[in-house]
C-alpha cells in the first residue's frame, strides 16, 4: 500500500511540474520587450542623430539608443516608430506627419531592391 501511495505522489508531483513548465514557457514566449512598449512614445534627442549614425534619446526618465533615416538635431522632439532590437529604437522627428501605416512600415523595413538585369 505504501508503494502505491508513493507512486501516486511522485506521479502527481511530475504532472504538476510538467503543467507549470508548460505554462511558464507559454507566458515567457509572449513577452513584449521594453523597447517594443515604447512605440508611439515621444521624447527628445540628447545628441544629433543622422542616417547611419545612432544616438541617445530621452523618453521620460530613460535614455535609449536610437536610429533614424532623418537628420535630428540635439533637443529636437522625436517619436518612436518601433524597436530595432532590445536596446535600439527606430525614431522619426515628432512633428513628421506620416501618411499611412504602409509608409511607417517602409521606414522600419525598407524594401529590398532587386539587382538590375
DAKAPE-V347020 format. One record per residue. SS is DSSP state (H for helix, E for strand, - for the rest). PHI is phi in radians with two decimals (none if undefined). Layout:
ss-><SS;SS>
phi-><PHI;PHI>
This chain:
ss-><-;H;H;H;H;H;H;H;H;H;H;H;H;H;H;H;H;H;H;H;H;H;H;H;H;H;H;H;H;-;-;-;-;H;H;H;H;-;-;-;-;E;E;E;E;-;-;-;E;E;-;-;E;-;E;E;E;E;E;-;-;E;E;E;E;E;E;-;-;-;-;E;-;-;-;-;E;E;E;E;E;E;E;-;-;-;-;E;E;E;E;E;E;-;-;-;-;-;-;-;H;H;H;H;H;H;H;H;-;-;-;-;-;-;-;-;->
phi-><none;-1.14;-1.13;-1.11;-1.10;-1.14;-1.10;-1.14;-1.11;-1.09;-1.03;-1.11;-1.12;-1.11;-1.11;-1.09;-1.11;-1.05;-1.11;-1.08;-1.13;-1.14;-1.15;-1.09;-1.14;-1.12;-1.15;-1.17;-1.18;-1.75;-1.06;-1.80;-1.26;-1.09;-1.12;-1.15;-1.26;-1.46;-0.97;1.61;-1.21;-2.00;-2.52;-2.53;-1.35;-1.58;-2.71;-1.10;-2.20;-2.14;-0.96;1.54;-2.19;-1.44;-2.66;-1.57;-2.28;-2.04;-2.20;0.98;-1.72;-1.80;-1.87;-2.14;-1.45;-2.45;-2.34;-2.58;-1.52;-2.03;-1.45;-2.17;-1.47;-1.05;1.51;-1.27;-1.16;-2.30;-2.15;-1.48;-1.62;-3.12;-1.86;-1.35;-2.80;-1.11;-2.11;-2.26;-1.84;-1.63;-2.25;-2.38;-1.02;-1.07;-1.43;-1.21;-1.64;-1.76;-1.10;-2.63;-1.09;-1.09;-1.14;-1.12;-1.12;-1.12;-1.15;-1.36;-2.30;-1.03;-1.13;-1.42;-1.58;-1.40;-1.21;-1.15;-1.56>
